[in-house]
Amino acid sequence: MTNKRANIIRDETGVAATEFALLLPVLMALVLGVYEISRYILLHQKIERVAYTVADVVGQQTSVTNAGLSDIVAAASKIMDPYDFEQNGVVIVTSVYQDPDDGPVVRWQYKGGGVLDRESRIGASGDEAELPNGLALNENDNVIFAEIFYNYIPDFDEEYFDDRENYKYAVFKPRLGALTTAPN
């Protein structure tokens, strides 16, 4: 009998399986965390690219139309692939003019590219513009803002990874036209 007990105590079969079972939840959390963080970083880069692309392309126009702006912001969903920009995002293009008497004023605004319901952080058309980070304009200057809002929804359980709203903007000065006239 003593010999059997000694053999049972020294028996190490199943130790690796037990260790694996104990570490599996930690490994899965690590893998899922790396996956979600990687997706989020890629999303951030894409949102930034959309903001700069939209502001740059609008800034290259001699004049703007609703149809032209619609085409430009439609490209945003292509840049955002594989993320569903149409359901979770929106682009807001804003023209801000530095009026010598009234300060920075929002001349016009265009919203499109997605159905996310957000308001511009720059201001509404006709209002005084709230310029970010102390941006100062020279008298009679005009700039184009492209604001991107995107609601990030994680692939995995939302108990561990929360939905996050992302916001990026880019500012470009028009190069070929003043772009102070509202699109038609």
MIDOSE-1310 file (N, C-alpha, C; in nm, 2 decimals, decimal comma, always signed):
residues 184
mtnk	+0,08/-0,12/+0,00/+0,00/+0,00/+0,00/+0,09/+0,13/+0,00; +0,19/+0,13/+0,08/+0,27/+0,24/+0,08/+0,34/+0,27/-0,05; +0,37/+0,17/-0,12/+0,43/+0,19/-0,25/+0,34/+0,25/-0,35; +0,21/+0,22/-0,34/+0,11/+0,28/-0,43/+0,09/+0,43/-0,40
rani	+0,09/+0,46/-0,27/+0,07/+0,60/-0,23/+0,19/+0,68/-0,28; +0,31/+0,63/-0,26/+0,43/+0,70/-0,31/+0,42/+0,72/-0,46; +0,38/+0,63/-0,53/+0,37/+0,64/-0,68/+0,27/+0,75/-0,72; +0,15/+0,75/-0,65/+0,05/+0,85/-0,68/+0,11/+0,99/-0,65
irde	+0,18/+1,01/-0,54/+0,23/+1,14/-0,50/+0,34/+1,19/-0,60; +0,42/+1,10/-0,65/+0,52/+1,13/-0,75/+0,47/+1,14/-0,89; +0,35/+1,10/-0,92/+0,30/+1,10/-1,06/+0,28/+1,24/-1,10; +0,34/+1,27/-1,22/+0,33/+1,41/-1,27/+0,25/+1,42/-1,40
tgva	+0,18/+1,31/-1,44/+0,09/+1,32/-1,56/-0,02/+1,41/-1,53; -0,05/+1,50/-1,63/-0,16/+1,59/-1,62/-0,12/+1,73/-1,56; +0,01/+1,74/-1,52/+0,06/+1,87/-1,47/+0,05/+1,98/-1,58; +0,10/+1,95/-1,69/+0,10/+2,04/-1,80/-0,04/+2,09/-1,84
atef	-0,13/+1,99/-1,84/-0,27/+2,02/-1,88/-0,33/+2,11/-1,77; -0,30/+2,09/-1,65/-0,35/+2,17/-1,54/-0,30/+2,31/-1,54; -0,17/+2,33/-1,57/-0,10/+2,46/-1,58/-0,16/+2,53/-1,70; -0,19/+2,46/-1,81/-0,24/+2,52/-1,93/-0,39/+2,57/-1,90
alll	-0,46/+2,49/-1,83/-0,60/+2,53/-1,79/-0,60/+2,65/-1,70; -0,50/+2,67/-1,62/-0,50/+2,78/-1,53/-0,45/+2,91/-1,61; -0,37/+2,89/-1,71/-0,31/+3,01/-1,78/-0,40/+3,05/-1,90; -0,49/+2,96/-1,95/-0,57/+2,99/-2,06/-0,65/+3,12/-2,05
pvlm	-0,72/+3,14/-1,94/-0,79/+3,27/-1,94/-0,70/+3,39/-1,95; -0,58/+3,39/-1,89/-0,49/+3,50/-1,89/-0,44/+3,52/-2,04; -0,41/+3,41/-2,10/-0,36/+3,41/-2,24/-0,47/+3,47/-2,34; -0,60/+3,42/-2,32/-0,71/+3,47/-2,40/-0,73/+3,62/-2,38
alvl	-0,73/+3,66/-2,26/-0,74/+3,81/-2,23/-0,63/+3,89/-2,29; -0,51/+3,84/-2,29/-0,40/+3,90/-2,35/-0,41/+3,91/-2,50; -0,45/+3,80/-2,57/-0,47/+3,80/-2,71/-0,58/+3,89/-2,75; -0,70/+3,88/-2,68/-0,81/+3,97/-2,72/-0,78/+4,12/-2,70
gvye	-0,70/+4,15/-2,59/-0,66/+4,28/-2,56/-0,57/+4,34/-2,67; -0,48/+4,26/-2,72/-0,38/+4,30/-2,82/-0,46/+4,32/-2,95; -0,56/+4,23/-2,98/-0,64/+4,25/-3,10/-0,72/+4,38/-3,10; -0,79/+4,40/-2,99/-0,87/+4,53/-2,98/-0,78/+4,65/-2,98
isry	-0,67/+4,65/-2,91/-0,58/+4,77/-2,91/-0,53/+4,79/-3,05; -0,49/+4,69/-3,12/-0,44/+4,70/-3,26/-0,55/+4,76/-3,35; -0,67/+4,71/-3,34/-0,78/+4,77/-3,42/-0,80/+4,91/-3,39; -0,80/+4,95/-3,26/-0,82/+5,09/-3,22/-0,71/+5,18/-3,27
illh	-0,59/+5,13/-3,27/-0,48/+5,22/-3,32/-0,49/+5,24/-3,47; -0,53/+5,13/-3,54/-0,55/+5,14/-3,69/-0,67/+5,23/-3,71; -0,77/+5,23/-3,64/-0,89/+5,31/-3,65/-0,84/+5,46/-3,63; -0,77/+5,49/-3,53/-0,72/+5,62/-3,51/-0,64/+5,68/-3,63
qkie	-0,55/+5,59/-3,68/-0,48/+5,64/-3,80/-0,57/+5,67/-3,92; -0,67/+5,58/-3,94/-0,76/+5,60/-4,05/-0,84/+5,73/-4,03; -0,89/+5,76/-3,91/-0,97/+5,88/-3,89/-0,88/+6,00/-3,91; -0,76/+6,00/-3,87/-0,67/+6,11/-3,89/-0,64/+6,13/-4,04
rvay	-0,63/+6,02/-4,11/-0,60/+6,02/-4,26/-0,73/+6,08/-4,33; -0,85/+6,04/-4,29/-0,97/+6,10/-4,34/-0,98/+6,25/-4,32; -0,95/+6,29/-4,20/-0,96/+6,44/-4,17/-0,86/+6,51/-4,26; -0,74/+6,47/-4,27/-0,64/+6,54/-4,35/-0,68/+6,54/-4,50
tvad	-0,72/+6,42/-4,54/-0,76/+6,41/-4,69/-0,87/+6,50/-4,72; -0,98/+6,49/-4,64/-1,10/+6,58/-4,68/-1,06/+6,72/-4,67; -1,00/+6,77/-4,57/-0,96/+6,91/-4,56/-0,87/+6,95/-4,68; -0,77/+6,87/-4,71/-0,68/+6,90/-4,82/-0,75/+6,90/-4,95
vvgq	-0,84/+6,81/-4,98/-0,90/+6,80/-5,11/-1,00/+6,92/-5,12; -1,08/+6,95/-5,02/-1,17/+7,07/-5,02/-1,08/+7,20/-5,04; -0,97/+7,21/-4,97/-0,88/+7,32/-4,98/-0,83/+7,34/-5,12; -0,83/+7,24/-5,21/-0,77/+7,25/-5,34/-0,88/+7,30/-5,44
qtsv	-1,00/+7,31/-5,40/-1,11/+7,35/-5,49/-1,11/+7,50/-5,52; -1,16/+7,53/-5,64/-1,18/+7,68/-5,67/-1,31/+7,72/-5,62; -1,41/+7,64/-5,61/-1,54/+7,66/-5,55/-1,60/+7,53/-5,51; -1,70/+7,54/-5,42/-1,75/+7,41/-5,37/-1,90/+7,40/-5,40
tnag	-1,95/+7,28/-5,43/-2,09/+7,25/-5,45/-2,13/+7,14/-5,36; -2,25/+7,13/-5,33/-2,30/+7,01/-5,25/-2,27/+6,88/-5,31; -2,28/+6,87/-5,44/-2,25/+6,74/-5,51/-2,10/+6,71/-5,50; -2,01/+6,81/-5,51/-1,87/+6,79/-5,50/-1,83/+6,75/-5,36
lsdi	-1,89/+6,82/-5,26/-1,86/+6,79/-5,12/-1,91/+6,65/-5,09; -2,03/+6,61/-5,15/-2,08/+6,48/-5,13/-1,98/+6,37/-5,18; -1,93/+6,39/-5,30/-1,83/+6,30/-5,35/-1,70/+6,29/-5,26; -1,66/+6,41/-5,21/-1,54/+6,41/-5,13/-1,56/+6,33/-5,00
vaaa	-1,67/+6,35/-4,93/-1,69/+6,28/-4,81/-1,73/+6,14/-4,83; -1,78/+6,10/-4,95/-1,81/+5,96/-4,98/-1,68/+5,88/-4,98; -1,57/+5,95/-5,02/-1,44/+5,88/-5,02/-1,40/+5,85/-4,88; -1,45/+5,92/-4,78/-1,41/+5,89/-4,64/-1,45/+5,75/-4,60
skim	-1,56/+5,70/-4,65/-1,60/+5,56/-4,62/-1,51/+5,46/-4,68; -1,45/+5,49/-4,80/-1,36/+5,40/-4,87/-1,22/+5,40/-4,79; -1,18/+5,52/-4,74/-1,06/+5,52/-4,66/-1,07/+5,44/-4,53; -1,19/+5,45/-4,48/-1,22/+5,39/-4,35/-1,24/+5,24/-4,35
dpyd	-1,24/+5,18/-4,47/-1,26/+5,03/-4,48/-1,15/+4,96/-4,40; -1,18/+4,86/-4,32/-1,30/+4,78/-4,31/-1,40/+4,83/-4,20; -1,38/+4,95/-4,15/-1,47/+5,00/-4,04/-1,60/+5,06/-4,11; -1,71/+5,04/-4,05/-1,84/+5,09/-4,10/-1,86/+5,23/-4,07
feqn	-1,81/+5,32/-4,16/-1,81/+5,46/-4,14/-1,95/+5,52/-4,16; -2,03/+5,46/-4,25/-2,16/+5,51/-4,28/-2,25/+5,50/-4,16; -2,24/+5,39/-4,08/-2,33/+5,38/-3,97/-2,27/+5,44/-3,84; -2,14/+5,45/-3,83/-2,07/+5,49/-3,71/-2,00/+5,62/-3,71
gvvi	-2,00/+5,69/-3,83/-1,92/+5,81/-3,84/-1,99/+5,92/-3,91; -1,93/+6,04/-3,91/-1,98/+6,16/-3,99/-1,86/+6,25/-4,01; -1,87/+6,32/-4,13/-1,77/+6,42/-4,16/-1,84/+6,56/-4,16; -1,78/+6,66/-4,10/-1,83/+6,79/-4,10/-1,72/+6,88/-4,16
vtsv	-1,75/+6,95/-4,27/-1,66/+7,04/-4,34/-1,71/+7,18/-4,31; -1,62/+7,27/-4,26/-1,66/+7,40/-4,22/-1,56/+7,50/-4,28; -1,62/+7,61/-4,33/-1,54/+7,72/-4,37/-1,54/+7,83/-4,27; -1,42/+7,88/-4,22/-1,42/+7,98/-4,12/-1,34/+8,10/-4,18
yqdp	-1,40/+8,22/-4,17/-1,35/+8,34/-4,22/-1,32/+8,44/-4,11; -1,20/+8,50/-4,11/-1,16/+8,59/-4,00/-1,21/+8,73/-4,05; -1,33/+8,77/-4,00/-1,38/+8,90/-4,03/-1,31/+9,00/-3,95; -1,27/+9,11/-4,02/-1,19/+9,22/-3,94/-1,27/+9,28/-3,83
ddgp	-1,40/+9,28/-3,84/-1,49/+9,34/-3,73/-1,54/+9,24/-3,63; -1,58/+9,12/-3,68/-1,65/+9,03/-3,59/-1,57/+8,91/-3,54; -1,44/+8,90/-3,59/-1,36/+8,79/-3,55/-1,39/+8,67/-3,64; -1,35/+8,55/-3,59/-1,37/+8,43/-3,68/-1,52/+8,39/-3,68
vvrw	-1,57/+8,38/-3,81/-1,71/+8,35/-3,83/-1,72/+8,22/-3,92; -1,81/+8,13/-3,88/-1,84/+8,01/-3,96/-1,92/+8,06/-4,08; -1,86/+8,05/-4,20/-1,93/+8,10/-4,32/-2,03/+7,99/-4,37; -1,99/+7,87/-4,38/-2,08/+7,76/-4,42/-2,03/+7,63/-4,37
qykg	-2,12/+7,53/-4,37/-2,09/+7,40/-4,32/-2,16/+7,29/-4,40; -2,09/+7,18/-4,41/-2,15/+7,06/-4,48/-2,13/+6,94/-4,40; -2,23/+6,86/-4,38/-2,22/+6,74/-4,30/-2,26/+6,62/-4,39; -2,19/+6,51/-4,39/-2,22/+6,40/-4,47/-2,12/+6,28/-4,44
ggvl	-2,14/+6,18/-4,52/-2,05/+6,06/-4,52/-2,10/+5,95/-4,42; -2,19/+5,99/-4,33/-2,24/+5,89/-4,24/-2,36/+5,94/-4,17; -2,42/+5,86/-4,09/-2,55/+5,90/-4,02/-2,53/+5,93/-3,87; -2,41/+5,93/-3,82/-2,39/+5,96/-3,68/-2,43/+6,11/-3,66
dres	-2,51/+6,13/-3,55/-2,57/+6,26/-3,53/-2,48/+6,34/-3,43; -2,39/+6,42/-3,49/-2,30/+6,51/-3,40/-2,30/+6,65/-3,46; -2,28/+6,74/-3,37/-2,27/+6,88/-3,41/-2,12/+6,92/-3,41; -2,09/+7,02/-3,49/-1,95/+7,06/-3,51/-1,90/+7,13/-3,38
riga	-1,78/+7,10/-3,35/-1,72/+7,17/-3,23/-1,66/+7,31/-3,27; -1,66/+7,34/-3,39/-1,62/+7,47/-3,44/-1,73/+7,57/-3,43; -1,85/+7,53/-3,45/-1,97/+7,62/-3,44/-2,06/+7,60/-3,56; -2,18/+7,66/-3,55/-2,28/+7,65/-3,66/-2,26/+7,76/-3,76
sgde	-2,32/+7,74/-3,87/-2,31/+7,84/-3,98/-2,37/+7,97/-3,94; -2,29/+8,08/-3,96/-2,33/+8,21/-3,92/-2,28/+8,25/-3,78; -2,24/+8,16/-3,70/-2,20/+8,19/-3,56/-2,05/+8,22/-3,55; -2,01/+8,27/-3,44/-1,87/+8,30/-3,42/-1,80/+8,16/-3,40
aelp	-1,69/+8,14/-3,47/-1,62/+8,01/-3,46/-1,54/+7,99/-3,34; -1,54/+7,87/-3,28/-1,46/+7,84/-3,17/-1,34/+7,77/-3,22; -1,23/+7,84/-3,24/-1,11/+7,78/-3,30/-1,03/+7,70/-3,19; -0,99/+7,58/-3,23/-0,92/+7,49/-3,14/-0,78/+7,53/-3,11
ngla	-0,73/+7,50/-2,99/-0,60/+7,51/-2,94/-0,54/+7,65/-2,97; -0,62/+7,75/-2,95/-0,57/+7,89/-2,96/-0,53/+7,92/-3,11; -0,58/+7,86/-3,21/-0,55/+7,89/-3,34/-0,59/+8,03/-3,37; -0,50/+8,11/-3,43/-0,53/+8,25/-3,46/-0,52/+8,27/-3,61
lnen	-0,62/+8,35/-3,66/-0,62/+8,37/-3,81/-0,58/+8,52/-3,83; -0,52/+8,55/-3,94/-0,49/+8,68/-3,98/-0,62/+8,75/-4,04; -0,63/+8,88/-4,04/-0,74/+8,95/-4,10/-0,77/+8,90/-4,24; -0,90/+8,87/-4,27/-0,95/+8,83/-4,40/-0,90/+8,69/-4,44
dnvi	-0,84/+8,61/-4,35/-0,80/+8,47/-4,37/-0,93/+8,39/-4,38; -0,92/+8,28/-4,45/-1,02/+8,18/-4,45/-0,95/+8,04/-4,44; -1,01/+7,95/-4,36/-0,96/+7,82/-4,35/-1,07/+7,72/-4,36; -1,04/+7,60/-4,40/-1,13/+7,49/-4,41/-1,10/+7,39/-4,30
faei	-1,20/+7,35/-4,22/-1,19/+7,25/-4,12/-1,26/+7,13/-4,17; -1,20/+7,01/-4,14/-1,27/+6,88/-4,16/-1,27/+6,81/-4,03; -1,39/+6,79/-3,98/-1,40/+6,72/-3,85/-1,46/+6,59/-3,87; -1,40/+6,49/-3,81/-1,44/+6,35/-3,82/-1,48/+6,30/-3,68
fyny	-1,60/+6,25/-3,68/-1,66/+6,18/-3,56/-1,68/+6,03/-3,59; -1,63/+5,95/-3,50/-1,65/+5,80/-3,53/-1,68/+5,73/-3,39; -1,78/+5,65/-3,39/-1,81/+5,58/-3,27/-1,76/+5,44/-3,28; -1,65/+5,41/-3,21/-1,58/+5,28/-3,21/-1,66/+5,18/-3,13
ipdf	-1,70/+5,07/-3,19/-1,76/+4,96/-3,12/-1,67/+4,84/-3,13; -1,62/+4,79/-3,01/-1,53/+4,68/-3,01/-1,60/+4,55/-3,06; -1,51/+4,46/-3,11/-1,56/+4,33/-3,16/-1,60/+4,24/-3,05; -1,53/+4,25/-2,93/-1,56/+4,16/-2,82/-1,64/+4,22/-2,71
deey	-1,66/+4,14/-2,61/-1,75/+4,17/-2,50/-1,73/+4,32/-2,45; -1,83/+4,39/-2,45/-1,82/+4,53/-2,41/-1,80/+4,55/-2,26; -1,80/+4,44/-2,18/-1,77/+4,46/-2,04/-1,62/+4,49/-2,02; -1,54/+4,45/-2,11/-1,40/+4,47/-2,10/-1,35/+4,59/-2,18
fddr	-1,42/+4,61/-2,30/-1,38/+4,71/-2,39/-1,50/+4,80/-2,42; -1,49/+4,93/-2,38/-1,61/+5,02/-2,40/-1,61/+5,08/-2,54; -1,74/+5,12/-2,58/-1,75/+5,20/-2,70/-1,68/+5,33/-2,67; -1,62/+5,38/-2,78/-1,55/+5,51/-2,76/-1,58/+5,60/-2,88
enyk	-1,61/+5,73/-2,85/-1,63/+5,82/-2,96/-1,49/+5,88/-2,99; -1,46/+5,88/-3,12/-1,33/+5,94/-3,16/-1,36/+6,07/-3,24; -1,27/+6,16/-3,22/-1,28/+6,29/-3,29/-1,14/+6,34/-3,34; -1,14/+6,37/-3,46/-1,02/+6,43/-3,52/-1,06/+6,55/-3,61
yavf	-0,97/+6,64/-3,62/-0,99/+6,75/-3,72/-0,86/+6,79/-3,79; -0,88/+6,85/-3,90/-0,76/+6,90/-3,98/-0,80/+7,03/-4,03; -0,70/+7,12/-4,05/-0,73/+7,26/-4,10/-0,64/+7,28/-4,22; -0,69/+7,33/-4,32/-0,62/+7,37/-4,44/-0,66/+7,50/-4,49
kprl	-0,57/+7,58/-4,54/-0,61/+7,70/-4,61/-0,64/+7,68/-4,75; -0,75/+7,73/-4,80/-0,78/+7,72/-4,95/-0,66/+7,77/-5,03; -0,63/+7,70/-5,14/-0,52/+7,74/-5,22/-0,56/+7,80/-5,36; -0,68/+7,76/-5,41/-0,71/+7,81/-5,54/-0,83/+7,90/-5,54
galt	-0,90/+7,91/-5,43/-1,02/+8,00/-5,42/-1,04/+8,03/-5,28; -1,12/+8,13/-5,25/-1,15/+8,18/-5,12/-1,23/+8,08/-5,04; -1,33/+8,01/-5,11/-1,42/+7,92/-5,05/-1,50/+7,97/-4,93; -1,54/+8,10/-4,94/-1,62/+8,16/-4,84/-1,77/+8,16/-4,87
tapn	-1,80/+8,13/-5,00/-1,94/+8,12/-5,04/-1,99/+7,98/-5,02; -2,11/+7,98/-4,96/-2,17/+7,85/-4,93/-2,19/+7,76/-5,05; -2,18/+7,63/-5,04/-2,20/+7,54/-5,16/-2,35/+7,55/-5,20; -2,37/+7,53/-5,33/-2,51/+7,53/-5,38/-2,54/+7,39/-5,43
